[in-house]
Amino acid sequence: MILSYENSNKQRLLEIFDSNVPSYFDPSERQQFIDYLQKVPKNYFVFSRAGRIVGSGGFLFRSKIEGRIVWLMVDQSVHNKGVGRELMHYFEDEMKRQVELKLISLMTSQHTDQFYNKLGYRTIRTENDFWAKGMHLYYMEKQLK
């Protein structure tokens, strides 16, 4: 079940973040995530399974035709169980519902680019050591019809 973030447990989201350190996030990114959550972002959601939050993520609009996926994460214990894919489909559908979307972008690392590639995203550029030493930026886009 996908729910709005505003009524969720911030501590649980930090636990999910921590479950992905250092494999998918650098510890230095934790404070950025906390700062993001402090703003109570409008389009940030949590994924609940059997009453327990196991994933979260959201999107923002960079223009009237471009959306961006932000802070997508799934608890390490449920990786490869379809949670990330379901969240991504939800975000794409919700963005298309709100605006005349032509492009979706995201910023990730070399550790998750293949996941997004399977969903139709293509790497546009990379930058070494962007997130942290050994954690490279993969800027990806998906063109919509």
Order of alpha helices (4+ residues) and beta strands (2+ residues): beta-alpha-alpha-beta-beta-beta-alpha-beta-alpha-beta-beta
